[in-house]
Amino acid sequence: MKFLNLSLVYLSLVLPISSSWAQNQNNTSLKHAQACRNVPGSPGYPTPAAWDAFNATISGRLIKVVPSAVYCANLPGGSCTDAQWTSALFRSMIPGAADQVNWEQGYDLTPPALCLRNSTNTCKQGDVPLYSVEAETVADVQAAVKFASAHNLRLVLKSSGHDTLGRSSARQALLIRTTNFQNLTFTDAFYIGGQNQGPAVTVGSGARGQDLYRAGKANGRAVLGGSAGTVCIAGGYIQGAGHSALSPLFGLAADNVLGALHLCSAVRFGSDYLLSVFQEFNIIVASGELLKVNSVSHSDLFFALRGGGSGSWGVLISATFKNYPTFNSTSNVITFRATNNTAAGALATAHAHHIFDLDSSHASHSWIMLQNATDNTTSFEMNANIPHTTIEESKTLLAAFMNASLVLPGVSLVSEEYGFGDINDALFQADDAAGTNSVLGSRLIPAETYRQSPEKVGQVYKELLDIGTQQIFGIVVAGGKVAENADIESAVHPAWRKAKTHFVIHNFWDDSAPLSEINAIRKKFTTLQRPVVEQLSGPNPGSYSNEADIFEPQFQTTFYGPNYAKLSAIKARYDPEDLFIVARGVGSERWDEWALCRA
């Protein structure tokens, strides 16, 4: 797939500049007394002159933000093409866009505030921020944090917009975008506290996975990252823990971080910065301070940044990760068709029986079960990345599963493809699908479930299909090194260390669906599917917070486990006024669903 030409000039309006920035700079006592953030119309909301003056301090990088449908309507020709609308790369260039368009909509407002692709004449702002700081320097970020704090504004952060929990959207908010921080710098020796940590790469928080794999191959290195090409691994990915196709071999991304910077003096390759890249972890916290963060300096924040949840701690500008010599692997895509839900459940049981067959090679694999509404058949597509194996060796490892599947009544093989080459090529994606309406729900499924009850796995799949579940996605991104890393001191949910798979359900809808139907779909995992899935995860389950249910009722334990109390104490230390609040993040229970007023 060829890269899209994304050299579009923002159509959002750049604000005019004035000469001073004075309003509310010493308004701290008033801010502390307020129960709600300032919004347009509030006495403490910045005046146009204050916005203009702030814009002058950041070299005119403040823009007004519009929903993606409005942005497209303002393009030459009056619309985006279908290819643009569904491209995550294209959408990442639109300040107000989310990959899943539903996170731009104000479904829960009274009345609902929507902005749909073909109805821009009735568009409302919805959950899209009002303004964005298109940050290019650390000073831009610091100024934006201080401005939001001084004026008691709702603040939200975004790198690429690949956010399935909607945390990079927030109504009536000021957005800080770190898309421009795209440096990738490799070193053979990275030092913390005088100790050589080995080969490393410093990654800007706007650098995408596709950039990392391309650079990794050029440098002969393999680095942990997500399977989606536009995920920024030094953004929310690492803060949520970060699973990868390489996790069984190397662990989670949070296990591999050496310095997750909220600043890096080489983030920008301009004359105003020295290339002192490896300054370990740096973060711009709520006070606007730039802190060095690693296992020696601010070790409590270092704990929180690795698995403690996206968007809760400060503005992440870059991270430094371990890397490894690159290697060859086999990749494959195998697709089966099941004629009915009973056959699909039997196929899921066969897969569960053989889910450990690839463990000897520390392989990861994923699969998707998708119902075909036109003929009621179900497809089962499996993709594996098997390190250090040839195609013939990988076929031997998969033979038992293939044989068990093909003898099942109602199951047939549709296609089987294999490839071999550098792992960076196997993981590289030129773009990701986007522009739809979808929500997720997920659970981490313990390895013991597969060892003791593989038949139950098939029963759960059938039950989910029977109640109309459209798409079931599973990934073996645990076990192996993830389990071995249980002694690493970090905020990673302990459920990761006992898990075998990350089990995800996708629920979708079209723009044409009535609001009553949309709201039922949005809560379908909570109300209908979650009890079924928890037959596999068991009581007190864990979930990967980056791919989860926005309505998770016990998110403190489901997303953070026994770490929540410690994380709350760390947040109080670095963000006492809750400047950084996201949906289902640490401290969010103290706020309403829009994080505008204290609960």
N, C-alpha and C positions, 0 to 999 in steps of 0.2 A: 504494500500500500504506500502510495506516495504521500509525503507530508503536505498538509494543506498550507496555502499561503495565508499567513495570519498577520501580515503587515498592514493591518487596518488601523486608521487613526480613530481614537475614541470619539464617539459622537456625543458622549456626555458633555455637559457644559462646564468649561473651566471657569471657576469663580473669579470675579474681578479682584484686584489687589489694592489694599490700602496701606498706609504707612506705619500703623502702630498696632500693638497687640497688648491691650491692657485690661479688658473687662474681666472681672471676677478672678484675677490672679491671686488674690488673697482672700478668697471666699470660702476657705476651708471650714470654718465653724458653722456657716450656714449649710454647707453640704452635709456635714455630719448630722445635722438636725432633720434633714429631709428624709421622708419615708419612700419617696419615689425619685426616679431619674428625671432630669429636665427633658421635656419634649417641646416641639413647637407649640407656642402658646403659654408655656410655663414662664413665670417671672424671671427665672434664672437661666432661661435658654439663651444661647449666644445671639446677639444682634447680627444683622448682616455685616455691620462694620467689624464686629469681632471675628466673624468667619473670614472676611477679607484680610484682616490683619494676620490671622493665623496662617492663611494661605501664603502670605508674603514670606513668612518665616521658613516655609518648606518649598520655596522656589516655584510656586504655582502648581504644586502637585495635588491640590485638592480639587475633586470633581464631584459634580452631582451624579447620582446613580439612578438608573432606571431599570425596570425589569427587562429580561432578555427579549420578550416579545416587542417591547417598545424600541429597544436598541435595533432589532431587526427591521422594524417598520421604518426606521429612519435611515436605513442603508440606501444607496442608489438602487433604484428598482423597487423599493418599498417593502422588501422582505428578505429573509434569509432563504437560501436553498435548503432542501431537505438534508443534503449532505452536511451543510453548515450547522443546522439546528441539532442534528444528532451526533455532532462531533464534540467530544470532550475537549480536544485541543482548541477548537474554535470558541467554545463556551468559556474556556479558561481566560480568554482575552477580553471578556465582557465583565466589567466589575460587578454588576448586579446579578450575574447568572449563577445558577447552581446546575450541577450535572443532572439531578432529578428536579424537574421544573416545579414539582409540588412544594419544594422548600422555599419557593418564591411567593407562594400563595398565602393569603391570610384567611384560611378556612375557618378559623375559630373566632374571628372578629365579628362584631355585630354592627351592620350586616357584613357578610364575608367580603373581603377585598381581593379580587382576583384579577389576573392579567394573562389571558390566554392568547395563544399564537395568532389565531384568526379573529380575535375580537378586541383589537387594540383600541378601538374607539370607546370602549367602556373600561379601559384599564385603570386599576388602582395600584398603589405602591405595594400593598400587601406586606409581606415579611422582608422586603428588600430594603437594605439600609438607605439612608438619605444621602450620605456623602461618603466618599472614599479618599483616603490618603494613598496615592500610588507611590509608595515609598521606594526610594532609590538609595538612600543612605541610612546609616544607623541614627544620625541626627534627625532625619525625618520621623523615624519611629519614636524616638524619645520625645520629640515635640508633640506628636499626636497623642501619646500616652498622657503627657502632662496636660494637654488641652482638655482631653476627655475627663481627666480627674478634676481639674480646676472647675469645670462647668458641669460636673456630675452628669455626664452623658452615658448612655448605653454604648458600650464598645464591643466590637466584634472583629474577628481576625479571619483572614483567608489567604491561602497560597494558590491552589489550582481550582478550588471549588468541588473537588472530589470528596464529598462529605455526605455520607448516607444517613446521618442523624440530624442534618440541617443546622449544625452549630455555626456555620459561617454565614448564616442569614439571620437577621434580626430587625424587626420593624423599628423605625424612628431612631436608628443607630448611626454611629460613626464607624466606618469600616477602615481597617488597616490592611492593605494588601501587600504581601511580600513576594509577589510574582517575579519582581525584577532581581531578586537575590539568587542568581543562578550559577554561582561559582562551583567548580569541581576541581579539587587540588589533591593530588596523590603525594604521599611521602613514604619512604622506606623505614623511617624511624620517627615515632611520635612519643614525646616525653611528657609525663605527668609527675610532678614532685621529684624530678630528677631521674625517674625510672623510665626506661625505654619500653613502650607498650607495643612496639613492632610496627608493621606496615599499616597505614591508615589513609583515609580519604576524608577531606572536609567538604561537606555538601551544603550549599546554600538552600534555604527553606523554600525557594521557588524552583529548584532544580527537580525535574521530573524523573521518574524511574527510567524512562527511555533514554534520557541523557546519561544517567548513571551507567546503564548497561553498554551504551555506545562507548563511553569513556573507559569503562572497565576493560572492555575488549582491547581497546587501543593501548592500554597500559598493562595488559596481561594479568588483570586482577578480576576476582569475583567478589561482589559486594551484595549483601542482603538488601532486597527491595521487594516491593509488591508485584503482583502479576499484571496489574493495570498500568498502562504506559504513562498515564498522566498523574499518578499518585506522587506527591512530593514527600520523599522519605524523611526529610528533616523538618517536617511540619507536624500535623496531627498524627500521622502514621506512627512515628516513634513514640509520641506521648501516650498513645493507646496501647502500646506493646509492640505492634508491627509483626504480623506473620508473613511468611514468605515460602515460596517453593523450596528454598534452601534451609528452612528452619529445622527439619529433622537432621540435617548435616551440621549446621552451624548455630542453631538456636534462634530465638526471636531477635528482632532488630534491637529491642531494648537491652538484650544481653550483650550486644556487640558494640554499643555506643561507647566511645572514649571521650567525646566532648560534644554535647548537644548545645550549640551556641545560640544565644539570643543576640549575639553580636559576633562578628568575626571581622577583624580589621581588613581582611582581604575579600570580603563579600563583594565589594565593588572594585573593578579593575581600573580605577581612575587615578589620576595623579594626586588626589587628596588622601589616598590611603597607602600605607606601607604594606607590603606583602608579608606581614607577620601572621601567617595563616593559622598556625597551630597554637592558639592561645587558650586551648582547652575549651570548656563550656563557658559561654557568656550568655547572659539573659538580661533583657530589659524588663524589669519588674514594674509593679504599679506605681512606685515612686518616680519612675523614669530613670532610675539608676541602672548602670551597666555592671553586672556582677560576673565574676569568674566563677564557674560552677564545675566541680568535678568531685572525685572521691575525697579530695583533700580540702578544697575550698567550697563552703556552702554545701556540705555533703547531704544535708536534709533535703534541699531543693533538688540535688542530683538524684536522690531517691525518688522524689515525686515525678520528675520529668520522664522517668523510664517506667511508663505504665500507669501513671496517675491520672490520665485523662487529657484529652485534647482541649486546648484553649483556656485552661484554668490557671495558668501559672505566669504567663507573660508572653511577649512576642518573640517567637522562636525565629532566629535569623539563619542559623546553620548548625550543623552537628558534625562531629568527627567520629567515624566508624572504623572498626577493624576491617581489613580486607584480606583476601586469600589468593593464592595463585589460581588462575583460571584453569578450567578443566573441560573435557568433553563429556557430553551426556547424550542419552537417547531420549527423545520425546516421542509421544504417540498420541493419537486421537482415535478412540475406538467407540463406535456408536452401535447400540442395540435398539430394537423396537420391541415393545411389549404390547400385545393386542388388547389387554384389559388390566384392571388394577390388581387382580390376583396374580397375574403373570409379572407385573411390575414389582409387587411385593416379594415374589419369589426371587426375582433378579437381585433385589436389594439384600435379601438374605444370603444369596450366594456371594455377593460382594463382601458382606460383613464377615462371612466365614474365611475369606481370603484377604482380608484387609492388612494382615501382617506379612503377607508374602514378599513385599518389597523392602522389608525392614533391614535386611542384610546389606542393602546398598544405600541406606539412609535416604531413600527416595521420597518425594512428595507426589501426591496425585490428587486431582479434583474430579468431581463428577457432577452432572446436572441432570435431574429428572424433570422432564417438561411434558405436561399434558397437551395433546393436540385436540383442540375443541371441535375440529371439523369431523374427525372420525373416531374420537375417544381412545385413540392409541396413545402410548406414552413412550417417549424417547429417553434413552439413558446414554449420555455421552461422557466418556472418561478420558481425561488427559493426564499423562504421567511424565515427570521429569526424573530420569534415573541416572544418577551420577556415575561416572567411571565405568560405563557398560557399553557394549556394542549392541547393535540392533538384535542380533541373534541371541545374545545373553539376556536382553530384556524380554524377548519373546518366551524364553525359557522360564523366567520369573513369573510371567503372566499366564503361562499355559494352564495351570490348575484352575484359575478363575475362568478363563475362556472356555475350557472344557465343561466346567460345571454349569456355566450359563447357557451354552448352546444345546444342552439336553433338556432344558426346561420347556414345558409346554407353553406355547404362545410367545416365545422369545426367539428373535432372529437377529443375525448380524447384518447391519446395514453397510458399514464401511470400517476399514482398518488402515491407518496410515502411520508410518514411522519416519523419523528423521534422526540425524546424528550430527553433532557439531559442538562448537563452543557454547557453554552454558549461557553466556550473555546473549547469543543469538536466539537461544530457546526462550529466554525470558523477555526479550525485547518485543514491545508492541508499538506500532506506529501511531495508534490512536485508540480511544475507547468509545464504546457506544454510550450515548447520553441523550438528553432531550425528552425523556419519558417521565411518567408519573409512577413512582414506586416507593414502597417502604419495606423494611426488613424486620425480621425477628430472628434471634439466634441463641444457640446454647453450645457450650463446650461439652462434648460427650466423652466420658471417661473410657480409658482403654479396657477397664474391667467389664464394661457393658458388652464390648465386642467379644471378649474372651468367654464370658459366661452366658450371654444371651443373644447370640447372632440372630436367632429366629425372631426375637422381639423387634429387632431392627426392621425386618421385613414387614412385620405386623404394623409398626408405626408408619412406615411409608404408605402401605395400603390404606390405613385409616386416614392419613392426611389427604391422599388422592380422593378418597371417597367423600370427604367433606369439601371438595372443590379447590384444593390447593393447586395453584397454577405452576409453581416452580420450586423445586427443592434442590438446594446446592450443598455439597459437602466437600471438605478439603482435609486431607491428611497433612497438617502443618504443625503437628505436635508429635510427642514421642521423641525417641532418639535424643539429640542434644538438648531439645527443649526440656525434657524430663531430667536430663543430667545436670542442667543448670539450676536446679532447685535451690542450691545453696547461694546463688547470687542475691545480694541484698538490694532489692528494688521494689517498686510498687506494682509489679506484674501480679495479676490475680493468681493465687496458688492453684486454682483449677487448671491453669495452663499446664502445670507440671504433671498432672495426672491424666490429662486429656489425650485422646487419640485423634479426634476430629473436631473441626469447627463446622457446625450444622446450621445452615441458614435457609430461611424461607423468604421468598420474594412475593409480594402482592402488588398487582398493577391495576391501573384503570386508565381509561381514555378521558380526554378533556370533555367529551360529550356526556359523560356520566352525571346523573343528578347528584346534588350535594349529599342527600341522604345515603346514597349508595357509596359515595366516596368516603364519607365518615365511617361507614361500616367496614369498608376495606382497610382504612387506616388503622382501625383497632382490631382487625381480624386476628392478628397474632395473639394479642392480649386476651381476647374473649373466647377464641375458638381453638387456635392451633397450639398455643403454649402448653396447655395441660397434656396434649398428646405427645409433644416433643419431650416433656419432662418425664415421660415413662422411660426415656433413655438417659437423660441427664441426672435423674434422681432429685431428691430434695436439696435445698440450698444450692442451686446450680450456679455456675459461672457463665458469663457471656463476654464476648469480645466487644468492648464498648464502641469501637469504630464501625462495627457492622451489627447493628442491634435495633431494638424496638424503642422508639421515642417515648412510648407510654409505659415502659418497664416500671412496675409499681414499687419494687424493692431494689431500686438501682444501686443504692449504697453498697449492698452486699453482692448483688448479681454482677455489677461491673467492677467492684473494687475489693470485695471479700473482707478479710480481717484488717485490711490496710486503711479502711475509711477514717477511723478516728485519728490515726497518725497523719493522714493526708489533710484532714480538717485543721489540725494544729499547725501544720506547715503552711497552709493557705492563710491562716490568721496572722502568721508571722510576716509573710511577704505581700499579702494583699488584704490588709485589714478592712478596707472599705468595699471589698467584693467588686472591684473594677472589672475583673475577668470572670464573668459568669456565663456558662453555656448550659444548654439543655442537658439534664442528667449528669452534670459535672459536679465536682466537689463544691459544696456550698449552695447549690442551686435550690435546695429545699427551703432556703431562707427567702426565696423570691417567687413572684407569680410566674406564670408560664411564659411571659415575655421578658422576664428579668427587668421589668421597669419599676415595679413597686415591691417592697418587702412584704412577704406573706404574713 
